[in-house]
Amino acid sequence: MMKRAVAIVIIVAAVVLAAVAWLVTLRCQPATGPRRMTWRKADGALLVKRTDVAYPFDGCDGDIGMNLAVWNGGMIVSCDHEELGVGWAFLDPRTGEARLRWPVPPGGMLARTVGVIPGPDHQLAIVYEAKLESDLLAGVARADGWASPPINLGRRRYHAAAWVGGKLELATRPTSDADPFGFQAPIEIITLDGAAYTSRVALPACDSPCITPEIGYRAGGRWVFEIDGHALGEGGQPTTAVLDTPSSEGMVDLVAHGRLDTPAALSLGEDTPGIGPDGKVTHPAGPPRPGLRPIRQDRFTIDGAIRRRPQWRIGRSNRWLFEQVGDRTIAWHTGEDDRVWVTDEPVSEDGMPAVAAVARWSLGLAHRVILTDDAGGFWMIDGSGEYLHLDAALHRTDPLSLRMHLAQRGSLGTHIDEPEHEQALGWALFGLPLLVAGVALAAWLAKATPGRVVVVAAVLYLATGGWALLHVLPLLV
């Protein structure tokens, strides 16, 4: 009688465990990982995910001049990887595709992006250095690729650029081994015309001890150059200086004139003068909320012009990050367990928003940006090619299926999949009937007494199914 009671308890416990597994699975709404874009090389070939290397391609990280730029509903980020190639990729959340849209010439290098200048007919000029403080290259991009591939302008320092009469002009000064910074070099205006360029001297060379003006910009239909509170127009004509105090190029923000370098004071969140497109002094807007500190100023929005798109943090931790998206200040927080919360409500460093987590997404280096879509919602994109969609209330609209979530875990790199989580849940759900059938078959083949089949199967299921459910349960809540 006792044995029968124990057998009944074991069988009931196994059935209850299976029922709990089904109930938890059917009712769970876990915060799943982001979706993954399909990566393509410049020629359109699919970038095949490799499993034979420790660190396969895992997206692009930007460079020290441009972390990322928002353009045409997607994100531009620079890439330098032997599998994908070298250049700038366009990540489009609307199509779920990321592609190296603008590769550098074969064999070329990319040290940093120094200038981006939006132009007529949806063109985008890109100026970059092949090596730090070395060769300067410039090309003109369209949405589908290069309109004019980059051409090498030689060893030059870059001041600024502007579209003049439908052509791109760059203010530069040549450098040499004797004068590596061009302090006594002439200022030359480079005009790009397709695959060729011409140059003219805007200001003649400066003999020692004088220094060539470091600040250049275009305003009022002409080029202007300033140094130590003095200004000269092209040709050397004196003009009124915009800056009333001595300033060097590292102290003035010239992003409106296509120069991406971030002044040191601006990166620290201090007031930094800039020169706007109209040639007047500008000052950066303060943080969207009190108590925020800038973490990145090398992010940009490109439309009819180019402007900085700061990212802010609260306190010393990077787990709370803030962006100004249109007229909303949106914050996202990554917890210790990689859950991500998104809100536009005021928050404190130690406080948590009263909203559900939208994803399980590792913080990593957080090369992410929040974009508006065309329907009042938002895209959140990472340079790795991972992304998710939020509605106007900042609720996620595209969670992964449970099978994808369990395989991906939602918190690891794109090169890691873990199908054992899906297998564990499958065993918790279907293990009991499979064991009953398996033990019954084994008993029949062995011509053994089948009376204990269900009990044996229940014991095996309690051990294995219980472990499987406990193993996967943290990913279901």
C-alpha positions, 0 to 999 in steps of 0.5 A: 500500500505504501509503495502504491502511495509513493508511486501515485505521489511521484506520478502526480508530481511529474504531471504537476511539473509538466503543467507548471512548465506549460503554464509558465511558457504560455503566460510568459512575456519575457524581455527579448533580445534585439533583432539583427540586421543582415550585413552585406559587403559593398558589392552586395554579397552577404556577410556570412557569420563565421563560427570558426574564429573566436571574435568574428565580425560583430558590427562597426564601432565608428571612429574617433571623429564620428561615432555615428550619424543619423541620415535618411532614416538610418545610421551611418557608422564607419567600419574597418574590418577584414571581412566586411571591408573599410568605409562607412556602412548604412544601417537601415532598420526599415529593411533590416539590412546593414551594408558597407555603402561607401567603401574607401578605394581598394587598399585604402585606410581610414583613421578618422572622419574629419568632415561631413557636409550635406549638399544639393540633390541629397549628396553628402560629402565625406572628408577623412584622414587615411592616417592621423595627421597625414593624407586627406581624402574627400568623396561625394556620397549618395544614398546608394553609393559614391557619386564621386569616390574619394580622391587623395588630396595629399598631406593636408590639414583640414579647416572646413568645407562648403558647397559653392555653386554645386561643387564642394570646396575645402579650406586646407593647408598643406603640411610637410616634414619640416612643418607637420602642422602647416603653421607657416603654410598657405591656406588653399581652397580645394574644389572637387569636380568629379574625379578631379580637383583644383586648388587656389591660394586663399591666403599666402604662406606665413613666414616665421614667427607668424602663424597661419590662421587656424579657424576657417569658415564660409559666411556671407558668400566668402571664406573667412579665416581668423587668428587671435581675434583678427580675421582675413577674407580670401585674398588677405582682405581684413574683415571683422572677426566673429570671435572677440577673444583669441581662439585656436581651432581646438577651442571653437565648434565648427560643426556647422561648417563640416568640421567634426572635431569636438573641442575639449571644453565641449566634450566636458559639457562646458560652454564653447563658442561655435560659428553658425552657418550665418557666420555668427557666434553660437553656444551649445544648448544645455542638457535637456534636464538638470544634473545630466553630464555629456558622455558623447559629442561625436554623434551627429544628425544630418538633414539640410545641415549637420549638427551635434547629437549629444548623448548624456548620462546621469551620475558617473554610471553609463547605465542611464543614457539620455538623448533628445529625440525631437521634442522628447527627452528619452532615457534608457537604462541597462540593468545588471541583468542586461534588461533595458528600460526606456522612458521619457519620464524624469528619473534619478540615478538610483530610481527605476522607471515604473515601466516594463523592460523592453529588451534584454540587451547587453550594454557593451560600448552602447553605440546606440541611437534612438530615431523617429520612424514615419508613424510616431514611433521610434527605432533604437539601433546599435552599431552592431546591426542590432535594433528594436522598434518602439511605439509612441508610448515607448512600448516594444512592438517587435519582440522576438519569438520565444524560440529565437529569444531562448536560442539567442538569450537576448543578451549576448553578442550576435556571433553567439547562439545558445540552442540548449535553452530552447532544448531545455524548455522543449524537454520540460514541456514534452519530456514526460510523454516522451519518457513514458513512451520510451520506457514503455518501448524499452519494457516491451522490447525487454519483455519486462513487466510494464506495470512500473513504466509510468513510475520510472518515467515520472522519476526520470522526468522529475530529475531531468525536467525539473533541472531543465525548467530551473535552467531556463526559468530565468529567461522566461520572466 
